[in-house]
Each structure stands twice: as structure tokens, then as C-alpha cells.
Amino acid sequence: MIDNIQQQAIQAHILNNCKSIIGLSVGMGKTKIAIDRIFSIRETNPCAKILFTGAREIYSTNFLSELTKWNCSKENIDMICNKSLHNYIKHYDLIIYDEAHKETTKVYYELLKLIKINSNIEIIGLTGTPLLNHPIYNILPISYKYLMHDAIEEKMLNNFEMYILKYDLPEDEKALYKYYYKRYLNAPMVKHYCPELNKLKIFLNNLKSKVSITNQIIDKELQDKKILIYAGSIEQSNLFNFPVYNSSLDKEKKIKIYDNFYKSKKEKLVNVGILKESVSIPHLKCGFVLGIDSSTSSKQQLIGRFLRLTVDDLSKIFFIVAKDTVEEKWVLNGMENFKQIKIINI
């Protein structure tokens, strides 16, 4: 079944003049499709120049390990974050554009420059959450889609349960929430931006009570599980007694912390806004989401870290939500396709 999906996606890409975006659910083999295209182009051009680019720091993607897994040589493959794409405007035969939902106008124009250098270039975009509308489709239309809700409905992924755990804020945090929320309601918009809404989000993302709730659940029933925690902020992440993975760390420390968790040398990890996509962590059984926002694609990317092809395995995902706050509305946005949600007041 998965092989068929991959082949259908590749054929659709070829029919689009080898310049398209493929939208595939987590676990359906987006990286395998990219590697198949590398093998294919090398059949006719053994010295083909290839560029792999995405929105993430390269060392925390799985692409390098996948190349090794499929005995695919790294020769003539440049690997960069798309923020540095402007430094790599040269002749390429194949561009693998990972996390194509992260496309920005700047990246769009950089890709246009590369096409002008070589009109025969192949560009394959990969994502689990395709954009609804963007100029990128002028050069990279969506050629194929088999998304998370399709894979769930057809029972292609492992069993999982999602819990929205609503709790009462302590009195001090409740009073502060009312203060920030009132300021937000009375605040004017400034060029489609509301500074008071941003302050409200920062307050919610720093709640100490969420850390206490999460620790209580882990101590009570999940001590032996491999757990990934998505904190709302660096400040909140530092309140945990587990290893922390966030943007304040230097590269060497990040690599070491991520490697220990990936190889299960450490069974718990707290991260802030990093390990949402393009990572596949073995034996990951449980996740906690403390930073709640209204973004549909962001939640789907988070959920995707816990969905894999092992249908006999059960994953649990907990969203920790402050009761009687805007989080109650935000957390449900984009969750319509998930029948596994259980809402519990604690």
C-alpha cells in the first residue's frame, strides 16, 4: 500500500514536468521518495548536482541517516537550511525542498533564480501540511496529496489517543490572566498586529502551573515511557528537571542532547518550537503540548511526531489547557478530523 502511494506520488510529480510539491502524511515515506529521485537522476547523470534544503538545521533532520539506510551516496549533495539559499545560487540538477509548507516569498524568488540558471532542473517539494494558497504554486503546483486524515481513516498509522486536559489556574495566575485578557480586548490593532495579544500569548506560554501538572502526570503513570514535551517558552522549559533542547543552546550542546534522546540514552526531553517536523524519533510513546496556539498546521506537525506505521503500538498525546482561557478555543482549531480526542477536566 505505501509503495503504491509513493509510486503514484512520483508519477504525478513526473507528469508535472518534475517541478511540483508532494503532500504526504507522516510515515508515508517522503524522504524515500526524495532518495528515489536521487537514484533516478543519477541513472542518466552520475555526476548530478543535488541540493537538499529545508527550514530546519540540517543536523536535526533524518535525511543523512536515510541516505545511509538506503545506500545512497552523499557525493555531490549540498545540504543547507533554506535561510542560506541565497548563498547557493548555482547550477543544480535536482533540488529537494523539504518542509515546503514553510515557503516564504524570499525562498520563492531564490528558487526562480535557480530555474533561470537551469530550466531543466527538477524541484520536488515535500510536506505533510501543504499550504492552501501561495505564489509558490506558480512554479511548484501540488501534484499529489495523501494527508494525515487520509492515513488515519485508512488505518495506516499506529493507534493513538489524544487528551485535552483542562485545569483551573491557581488564583495568582488567574488574576494575571484576567489582567492581560482585558488589556487585549480593549487594545487597538496596529497594522494587523495586536501587541496586547502577543503579551497574552507570552503569559500563557510561561505558565508555571502547566509544568506542575505535567510533572504530576509523568510521576504518577508515565515514568517508564519515552516522552517529548513541547514547552511554550524557553523560560517554561527551564522549569523542568529534564534535558532541555531550545534555541539558546550552542550547536554542539544541541547535537549531544538530541542524540542522547534519539538513541534513548535519555528518556525525557523538553523542547521549545524545534522538534515539530522532519524528525522521526524511535520508540516515542508520549507527548505533552504546553504551548497552545490556534495554528492548524502546527498542531498537525506536533501530532505527527507520535504517529508511525507500527499499528500495534499506542501513542498518547496530552494538550495541557488552562480552563476558562482563550486556549480552550485555540486547541480545538483544526482538530475536526481527529475522532480520538478526549476532553478531561482535571
Salt bridges, closest charged atoms under 4 A:
ASP36 OD1 - LYS32 NZ 2.98
GLU57 OE2 - LYS254 NZ 3.31
ASP78 OD2 - LYS90 NZ 3.36
ASP93 OD1 - HIS91 NE2 3.23
GLU103 OE1 - HIS134 ND1 2.76
GLU110 OE1 - LYS113 NZ 3.69
GLU122 OE2 - HIS13 NE2 2.88
GLU122 OE2 - ARG37 NE 2.78
ASP150 OD1 - HIS149 NE2 3.48
ASP168 OD1 - LYS323 NZ 3.66
GLU171 OE2 - LYS174 NZ 3.69
GLU196 OE1 - ARG183 NE 3.14
GLU196 OE2 - LYS199 NZ 3.37
ASP259 OD2 - LYS263 NZ 3.29
GLU277 OE1 - HIS101 NE2 2.82
GLU277 OE2 - LYS102 NZ 3.31
ASP313 OD2 - LYS285 NZ 2.82
GLU327 OE2 - LYS210 NZ 2.75
GLU328 OE2 - LYS166 NZ 3.16
